[in-house]
Amino acid sequence: MRISEAAPASKGALWAGRALSAVVVLFMIFDGVIKLPPLDVVTQTMAQLGWPADPNVARMLGVIGLVSTALYAWPRTSMLGAILLTAYMGGAISTHVRTGNPLFSHTLFGVYLGIILWGGLYLRDARVRALIPFSR
């Protein structure tokens, strides 16, 4: 099946995909925006995670997250945004593994977010359904 031949999503699946994607977008906007101003809680948390306690590093991570999120939210670039956000989550996961944080609440949070991210995109984008065809 070619990508252009992927079956269109039902109206319910499309709206479920949009809702799942909105959860990711809202969370990532919050995550990115709190990293932009030099908040003490952000730099202290970064230091606890082994990152430099430098507001510029936090700002850079916030901008990367926000740009990736914008690409994910825009339909034409949503797949690129999903790939970039997956990489961003991978970095967060590796940071939590390295620091020995709890598995289910901290370390796997990026996995949970990634599942929601790709699930939302799968439901709202025929290109993704064509690339990952689940058999019935």
Secondary structure, DSSP 8 states (H G I E B T S, - for coil): --GGG-----HHHHHHHHHHHHHHHHHHHHHHHTTSS--HHHHHHHHHTTS---HHHHHHHHHHHHHHHHHHHSGGGHHHHHHHHHHHHHHHHHHHHHHT--IIIIITHHHHHHHHHHHHHHHH-HHHHHHS----
